Amino acid sequence: MDFIKDIWLFLRERKKYWLAPIIIVLLLLGFLIVFAGSSAMSPFIYTLF
């Protein structure tokens, strides 16, 4: 959790709010890939890529 807190403090202090959507999209894609590899829905999710 300290890593996430450090990123948020960096974004807020340096006024780099435009990086937040990029980080969120990358995290969502990462969770999707992890979820796709360990579920029964993986053949359907892999067709998206």
PDB file of N, CA, C and O in Angstrom:
ATOM      1  N   MET A   1       0.813  -1.195   0.000  1.00  0.00           N
ATOM      2  CA  MET A   1       0.000   0.000   0.000  1.00  0.00           C
ATOM      3  C   MET A   1       0.859   1.263   0.000  1.00  0.00           C
ATOM      4  O   MET A   1       0.412   2.316  -0.454  1.00  0.00           O
ATOM      5  N   ASP A   2       2.081   1.163   0.503  1.00  0.00           N
ATOM      6  CA  ASP A   2       2.941   2.346   0.505  1.00  0.00           C
ATOM      7  C   ASP A   2       3.290   2.774  -0.915  1.00  0.00           C
ATOM      8  O   ASP A   2       3.441   3.963  -1.192  1.00  0.00           O
ATOM      9  N   PHE A   3       3.417   1.798  -1.815  1.00  0.00           N
ATOM     10  CA  PHE A   3       3.737   2.107  -3.202  1.00  0.00           C
ATOM     11  C   PHE A   3       2.616   2.927  -3.847  1.00  0.00           C
ATOM     12  O   PHE A   3       2.876   3.904  -4.549  1.00  0.00           O
ATOM     13  N   ILE A   4       1.388   2.524  -3.604  1.00  0.00           N
ATOM     14  CA  ILE A   4       0.242   3.250  -4.164  1.00  0.00           C
ATOM     15  C   ILE A   4       0.154   4.646  -3.559  1.00  0.00           C
ATOM     16  O   ILE A   4      -0.154   5.617  -4.251  1.00  0.00           O
ATOM     17  N   LYS A   5       0.424   4.735  -2.276  1.00  0.00           N
ATOM     18  CA  LYS A   5       0.402   6.040  -1.605  1.00  0.00           C
ATOM     19  C   LYS A   5       1.492   6.952  -2.178  1.00  0.00           C
ATOM     20  O   LYS A   5       1.257   8.140  -2.400  1.00  0.00           O
ATOM     21  N   ASP A   6       2.679   6.396  -2.416  1.00  0.00           N
ATOM     22  CA  ASP A   6       3.771   7.181  -2.990  1.00  0.00           C
ATOM     23  C   ASP A   6       3.437   7.673  -4.398  1.00  0.00           C
ATOM     24  O   ASP A   6       3.736   8.812  -4.755  1.00  0.00           O
ATOM     25  N   ILE A   7       2.815   6.802  -5.190  1.00  0.00           N
ATOM     26  CA  ILE A   7       2.422   7.227  -6.540  1.00  0.00           C
ATOM     27  C   ILE A   7       1.408   8.353  -6.469  1.00  0.00           C
ATOM     28  O   ILE A   7       1.523   9.342  -7.192  1.00  0.00           O
ATOM     29  N   TRP A   8       0.411   8.208  -5.599  1.00  0.00           N
ATOM     30  CA  TRP A   8      -0.608   9.250  -5.474  1.00  0.00           C
ATOM     31  C   TRP A   8       0.004  10.567  -5.007  1.00  0.00           C
ATOM     32  O   TRP A   8      -0.343  11.626  -5.531  1.00  0.00           O
ATOM     33  N   LEU A   9       0.901  10.518  -4.040  1.00  0.00           N
ATOM     34  CA  LEU A   9       1.551  11.736  -3.563  1.00  0.00           C
ATOM     35  C   LEU A   9       2.394  12.379  -4.659  1.00  0.00           C
ATOM     36  O   LEU A   9       2.430  13.604  -4.779  1.00  0.00           O
ATOM     37  N   PHE A  10       3.072  11.556  -5.458  1.00  0.00           N
ATOM     38  CA  PHE A  10       3.857  12.076  -6.574  1.00  0.00           C
ATOM     39  C   PHE A  10       2.957  12.793  -7.584  1.00  0.00           C
ATOM     40  O   PHE A  10       3.253  13.906  -8.019  1.00  0.00           O
ATOM     41  N   LEU A  11       1.850  12.129  -7.947  1.00  0.00           N
ATOM     42  CA  LEU A  11       0.935  12.736  -8.920  1.00  0.00           C
ATOM     43  C   LEU A  11       0.351  14.042  -8.394  1.00  0.00           C
ATOM     44  O   LEU A  11       0.226  15.015  -9.137  1.00  0.00           O
ATOM     45  N   ARG A  12      -0.002  14.059  -7.129  1.00  0.00           N
ATOM     46  CA  ARG A  12      -0.616  15.257  -6.555  1.00  0.00           C
ATOM     47  C   ARG A  12       0.389  16.399  -6.404  1.00  0.00           C
ATOM     48  O   ARG A  12       0.073  17.558  -6.673  1.00  0.00           O
ATOM     49  N   GLU A  13       1.590  16.059  -5.975  1.00  0.00           N
ATOM     50  CA  GLU A  13       2.603  17.092  -5.732  1.00  0.00           C
ATOM     51  C   GLU A  13       3.119  17.704  -7.031  1.00  0.00           C
ATOM     52  O   GLU A  13       3.335  18.913  -7.102  1.00  0.00           O
ATOM     53  N   ARG A  14       3.315  16.899  -8.033  1.00  0.00           N
ATOM     54  CA  ARG A  14       3.876  17.368  -9.293  1.00  0.00           C
ATOM     55  C   ARG A  14       2.813  17.830 -10.291  1.00  0.00           C
ATOM     56  O   ARG A  14       3.140  18.254 -11.399  1.00  0.00           O
ATOM     57  N   LYS A  15       1.532  17.744  -9.894  1.00  0.00           N
ATOM     58  CA  LYS A  15       0.407  18.158 -10.748  1.00  0.00           C
ATOM     59  C   LYS A  15       0.381  17.377 -12.060  1.00  0.00           C
ATOM     60  O   LYS A  15       0.133  17.946 -13.123  1.00  0.00           O
ATOM     61  N   LYS A  16       0.634  16.083 -11.978  1.00  0.00           N
ATOM     62  CA  LYS A  16       0.633  15.226 -13.158  1.00  0.00           C
ATOM     63  C   LYS A  16      -0.617  14.346 -13.144  1.00  0.00           C
ATOM     64  O   LYS A  16      -0.532  13.118 -13.158  1.00  0.00           O
ATOM     65  N   TYR A  17      -1.767  14.998 -13.116  1.00  0.00           N
ATOM     66  CA  TYR A  17      -3.029  14.271 -13.044  1.00  0.00           C
ATOM     67  C   TYR A  17      -3.324  13.507 -14.330  1.00  0.00           C
ATOM     68  O   TYR A  17      -4.129  12.576 -14.316  1.00  0.00           O
ATOM     69  N   TRP A  18      -2.702  13.875 -15.424  1.00  0.00           N
ATOM     70  CA  TRP A  18      -2.939  13.190 -16.694  1.00  0.00           C
ATOM     71  C   TRP A  18      -2.382  11.777 -16.684  1.00  0.00           C
ATOM     72  O   TRP A  18      -2.754  10.963 -17.529  1.00  0.00           O
ATOM     73  N   LEU A  19      -1.486  11.467 -15.732  1.00  0.00           N
ATOM     74  CA  LEU A  19      -0.948  10.114 -15.633  1.00  0.00           C
ATOM     75  C   LEU A  19      -1.911   9.143 -14.955  1.00  0.00           C
ATOM     76  O   LEU A  19      -1.791   7.930 -15.129  1.00  0.00           O
ATOM     77  N   ALA A  20      -2.858   9.661 -14.189  1.00  0.00           N
ATOM     78  CA  ALA A  20      -3.783   8.796 -13.445  1.00  0.00           C
ATOM     79  C   ALA A  20      -4.595   7.881 -14.357  1.00  0.00           C
ATOM     80  O   ALA A  20      -4.670   6.685 -14.074  1.00  0.00           O
ATOM     81  N   PRO A  21      -5.209   8.374 -15.438  1.00  0.00           N
ATOM     82  CA  PRO A  21      -5.961   7.450 -16.292  1.00  0.00           C
ATOM     83  C   PRO A  21      -5.085   6.383 -16.947  1.00  0.00           C
ATOM     84  O   PRO A  21      -5.532   5.254 -17.151  1.00  0.00           O
ATOM     85  N   ILE A  22      -3.854   6.729 -17.272  1.00  0.00           N
ATOM     86  CA  ILE A  22      -2.949   5.753 -17.876  1.00  0.00           C
ATOM     87  C   ILE A  22      -2.640   4.645 -16.878  1.00  0.00           C
ATOM     88  O   ILE A  22      -2.654   3.467 -17.234  1.00  0.00           O
ATOM     89  N   ILE A  23      -2.365   5.011 -15.642  1.00  0.00           N
ATOM     90  CA  ILE A  23      -2.064   4.027 -14.602  1.00  0.00           C
ATOM     91  C   ILE A  23      -3.275   3.151 -14.337  1.00  0.00           C
ATOM     92  O   ILE A  23      -3.138   1.940 -14.168  1.00  0.00           O
ATOM     93  N   ILE A  24      -4.456   3.747 -14.297  1.00  0.00           N
ATOM     94  CA  ILE A  24      -5.679   2.978 -14.049  1.00  0.00           C
ATOM     95  C   ILE A  24      -5.928   1.973 -15.162  1.00  0.00           C
ATOM     96  O   ILE A  24      -6.270   0.822 -14.890  1.00  0.00           O
ATOM     97  N   VAL A  25      -5.761   2.394 -16.417  1.00  0.00           N
ATOM     98  CA  VAL A  25      -5.970   1.486 -17.546  1.00  0.00           C
ATOM     99  C   VAL A  25      -4.957   0.345 -17.517  1.00  0.00           C
ATOM    100  O   VAL A  25      -5.317  -0.802 -17.782  1.00  0.00           O
ATOM    101  N   LEU A  26      -3.705   0.637 -17.201  1.00  0.00           N
ATOM    102  CA  LEU A  26      -2.696  -0.418 -17.117  1.00  0.00           C
ATOM    103  C   LEU A  26      -3.013  -1.413 -16.008  1.00  0.00           C
ATOM    104  O   LEU A  26      -2.828  -2.618 -16.183  1.00  0.00           O
ATOM    105  N   LEU A  27      -3.487  -0.921 -14.872  1.00  0.00           N
ATOM    106  CA  LEU A  27      -3.867  -1.823 -13.785  1.00  0.00           C
ATOM    107  C   LEU A  27      -5.058  -2.692 -14.168  1.00  0.00           C
ATOM    108  O   LEU A  27      -5.080  -3.885 -13.864  1.00  0.00           O
ATOM    109  N   LEU A  28      -6.048  -2.103 -14.834  1.00  0.00           N
ATOM    110  CA  LEU A  28      -7.207  -2.876 -15.271  1.00  0.00           C
ATOM    111  C   LEU A  28      -6.820  -3.950 -16.283  1.00  0.00           C
ATOM    112  O   LEU A  28      -7.324  -5.071 -16.222  1.00  0.00           O
ATOM    113  N   LEU A  29      -5.936  -3.615 -17.206  1.00  0.00           N
ATOM    114  CA  LEU A  29      -5.466  -4.609 -18.163  1.00  0.00           C
ATOM    115  C   LEU A  29      -4.696  -5.731 -17.467  1.00  0.00           C
ATOM    116  O   LEU A  29      -4.828  -6.899 -17.833  1.00  0.00           O
ATOM    117  N   GLY A  30      -3.908  -5.381 -16.483  1.00  0.00           N
ATOM    118  CA  GLY A  30      -3.181  -6.392 -15.716  1.00  0.00           C
ATOM    119  C   GLY A  30      -4.115  -7.324 -14.979  1.00  0.00           C
ATOM    120  O   GLY A  30      -3.911  -8.538 -14.985  1.00  0.00           O
ATOM    121  N   PHE A  31      -5.148  -6.770 -14.336  1.00  0.00           N
ATOM    122  CA  PHE A  31      -6.124  -7.612 -13.651  1.00  0.00           C
ATOM    123  C   PHE A  31      -6.892  -8.478 -14.636  1.00  0.00           C
ATOM    124  O   PHE A  31      -7.212  -9.626 -14.329  1.00  0.00           O
ATOM    125  N   LEU A  32      -7.191  -7.948 -15.807  1.00  0.00           N
ATOM    126  CA  LEU A  32      -7.898  -8.725 -16.817  1.00  0.00           C
ATOM    127  C   LEU A  32      -7.053  -9.903 -17.293  1.00  0.00           C
ATOM    128  O   LEU A  32      -7.573 -11.003 -17.483  1.00  0.00           O
ATOM    129  N   ILE A  33      -5.772  -9.684 -17.482  1.00  0.00           N
ATOM    130  CA  ILE A  33      -4.883 -10.759 -17.924  1.00  0.00           C
ATOM    131  C   ILE A  33      -4.756 -11.826 -16.840  1.00  0.00           C
ATOM    132  O   ILE A  33      -4.774 -13.019 -17.143  1.00  0.00           O
ATOM    133  N   VAL A  34      -4.630 -11.414 -15.595  1.00  0.00           N
ATOM    134  CA  VAL A  34      -4.546 -12.382 -14.497  1.00  0.00           C
ATOM    135  C   VAL A  34      -5.851 -13.155 -14.386  1.00  0.00           C
ATOM    136  O   VAL A  34      -5.839 -14.372 -14.203  1.00  0.00           O
ATOM    137  N   PHE A  35      -6.968 -12.462 -14.495  1.00  0.00           N
ATOM    138  CA  PHE A  35      -8.272 -13.114 -14.412  1.00  0.00           C
ATOM    139  C   PHE A  35      -8.487 -14.058 -15.580  1.00  0.00           C
ATOM    140  O   PHE A  35      -9.061 -15.135 -15.418  1.00  0.00           O
ATOM    141  N   ALA A  36      -8.032 -13.662 -16.744  1.00  0.00           N
ATOM    142  CA  ALA A  36      -8.221 -14.476 -17.946  1.00  0.00           C
ATOM    143  C   ALA A  36      -7.420 -15.771 -17.871  1.00  0.00           C
ATOM    144  O   ALA A  36      -7.843 -16.792 -18.413  1.00  0.00           O
ATOM    145  N   GLY A  37      -6.306 -15.739 -17.226  1.00  0.00           N
ATOM    146  CA  GLY A  37      -5.483 -16.941 -17.145  1.00  0.00           C
ATOM    147  C   GLY A  37      -5.959 -17.948 -16.126  1.00  0.00           C
ATOM    148  O   GLY A  37      -5.544 -19.106 -16.163  1.00  0.00           O
ATOM    149  N   SER A  38      -6.822 -17.533 -15.216  1.00  0.00           N
ATOM    150  CA  SER A  38      -7.199 -18.442 -14.135  1.00  0.00           C
ATOM    151  C   SER A  38      -8.709 -18.658 -14.027  1.00  0.00           C
ATOM    152  O   SER A  38      -9.209 -18.957 -12.943  1.00  0.00           O
ATOM    153  N   SER A  39      -9.431 -18.516 -15.115  1.00  0.00           N
ATOM    154  CA  SER A  39     -10.876 -18.706 -15.023  1.00  0.00           C
ATOM    155  C   SER A  39     -11.385 -19.522 -16.202  1.00  0.00           C
ATOM    156  O   SER A  39     -10.666 -19.771 -17.170  1.00  0.00           O
ATOM    157  N   ALA A  40     -12.616 -19.922 -16.096  1.00  0.00           N
ATOM    158  CA  ALA A  40     -13.250 -20.670 -17.183  1.00  0.00           C
ATOM    159  C   ALA A  40     -13.609 -19.763 -18.344  1.00  0.00           C
ATOM    160  O   ALA A  40     -13.902 -20.244 -19.438  1.00  0.00           O
ATOM    161  N   MET A  41     -13.590 -18.474 -18.125  1.00  0.00           N
ATOM    162  CA  MET A  41     -13.924 -17.506 -19.173  1.00  0.00           C
ATOM    163  C   MET A  41     -12.717 -17.165 -20.042  1.00  0.00           C
ATOM    164  O   MET A  41     -12.832 -16.342 -20.950  1.00  0.00           O
ATOM    165  N   SER A  42     -11.579 -17.770 -19.787  1.00  0.00           N
ATOM    166  CA  SER A  42     -10.355 -17.399 -20.498  1.00  0.00           C
ATOM    167  C   SER A  42     -10.450 -17.516 -22.018  1.00  0.00           C
ATOM    168  O   SER A  42      -9.912 -16.642 -22.698  1.00  0.00           O
ATOM    169  N   PRO A  43     -11.098 -18.538 -22.605  1.00  0.00           N
ATOM    170  CA  PRO A  43     -11.173 -18.554 -24.076  1.00  0.00           C
ATOM    171  C   PRO A  43     -11.918 -17.355 -24.653  1.00  0.00           C
ATOM    172  O   PRO A  43     -11.610 -16.892 -25.751  1.00  0.00           O
ATOM    173  N   PHE A  44     -12.895 -16.858 -23.909  1.00  0.00           N
ATOM    174  CA  PHE A  44     -13.671 -15.721 -24.396  1.00  0.00           C
ATOM    175  C   PHE A  44     -12.913 -14.397 -24.223  1.00  0.00           C
ATOM    176  O   PHE A  44     -13.029 -13.492 -25.049  1.00  0.00           O
ATOM    177  N   ILE A  45     -12.146 -14.304 -23.148  1.00  0.00           N
ATOM    178  CA  ILE A  45     -11.389 -13.081 -22.901  1.00  0.00           C
ATOM    179  C   ILE A  45     -10.201 -13.008 -23.858  1.00  0.00           C
ATOM    180  O   ILE A  45      -9.841 -11.920 -24.308  1.00  0.00           O
ATOM    181  N   TYR A  46      -9.588 -14.144 -24.175  1.00  0.00           N
ATOM    182  CA  TYR A  46      -8.454 -14.131 -25.086  1.00  0.00           C
ATOM    183  C   TYR A  46      -8.842 -13.670 -26.488  1.00  0.00           C
ATOM    184  O   TYR A  46      -8.006 -13.149 -27.226  1.00  0.00           O
ATOM    185  N   THR A  47     -10.100 -13.860 -26.853  1.00  0.00           N
ATOM    186  CA  THR A  47     -10.525 -13.389 -28.185  1.00  0.00           C
ATOM    187  C   THR A  47     -10.541 -11.872 -28.275  1.00  0.00           C
ATOM    188  O   THR A  47     -10.517 -11.321 -29.375  1.00  0.00           O
ATOM    189  N   LEU A  48     -10.580 -11.188 -27.138  1.00  0.00           N
ATOM    190  CA  LEU A  48     -10.532  -9.723 -27.151  1.00  0.00           C
ATOM    191  C   LEU A  48      -9.163  -9.222 -27.576  1.00  0.00           C
ATOM    192  O   LEU A  48      -9.052  -8.132 -28.136  1.00  0.00           O
ATOM    193  N   PHE A  49      -8.129  -9.995 -27.321  1.00  0.00           N
ATOM    194  CA  PHE A  49      -6.784  -9.577 -27.639  1.00  0.00           C
ATOM    195  C   PHE A  49      -6.375 -10.157 -28.970  1.00  0.00           C
ATOM    196  O   PHE A  49      -5.258  -9.921 -29.430  1.00  0.00           O
TER     197      PHE A  49
END
